[in-house]
Amino acid sequence: PKGVILYFEGLDCSGKSSTGGLVQAALEQSGYEVGMRQYNRPPTAEQRMRPWMDRFDVPGSSSFLDLSQTQDEDGEHIGLVWDRGPAGDFVYGNLHELSPEDKKKRYDEFITFDKECREKDILFLKLFFVTNRDSIAKTLGKRLAQKKMARDLTTWLQACRSRGEVDDVSFEGLEAISAHIDPTDFIAFNQYERNLRFFSNFVMNTDSDENPWVVVNTGDRYAARKALMSSFREHLNEFQSRGQRCSPCLGPKASVSSAKTEAIGVDEMMKK
């Protein structure tokens, strides 16, 4: 495809950056220019005045991502990573408060967007990351330990510099480690069941035979990464052939009605 959108969605601390980043790296190694968009904030007042899906960029929507610059089959290809996206508006915004009729309108908008991507030769790979509470707790514990180590190292380096023991002290990377965890991570952890329910509702109501969601259970990170790369390769092959539908990476896809509003069971989702 001339364009690829990698949509990383799902629970906090479920491996979106680390595991999903493997697909991004594969795109870059294949010659794609890859941009990043973060949609972890609710839409602005101005954005709410426009159609809901308009605020989500696609390859070709700006000069940096202009697909018209590709002159031939060997021309530049564009990739775009969405760090969170439309589903987040239901989980962290207020769209979950909409009436069933208005929710369905949003689902239909997303499905239409998905279809238009295929018509524009853009592969829209929708990755839904899930994991269990114990795995999230371990990740939070590691990040807390790393933050404390970064803070202690910063204090030690500052002391060394003040005593003149070193001429040039670099704090590069320490701030990023400290910023890798904040109170919102613990709020999300306490709302694990709620968030998984809202996410799964969105996934089930926007699934399709033509381009199903890929459910990535990162409870076992190694197995999840192998399965994800295999599924990505399958999606690329299916997109090129425009033949049979792609299959989700971790288990068979159940038939999903666009009018379905009940959440998939937590146990069922975690087994996918």
Secondary structure, DSSP 8 states (H G I E B T S, - for coil): --EEEEEEEE-TTSSHHHHHHHHHHHHHHTTEEEEEEE--S---HHHHTS-GGGGS--TTSSGGG-GGG--STTS-EEEEEEES-HHHHHHTSSGGGS-HHHHHHHHHHHHHHHHHHHHTTEEEEEEEEE--HHHHHHHHHHHHHHHHHHHHHHHHHHHHHHTTS-S----TTHHHHHTT--HHHHHHHHTHHHHHHHHHHHHHHT--SSS--EEEETTSHHHHHHHHHHHHHHHHHHHHHT-S----SSS------TT--S---HHHHHH-
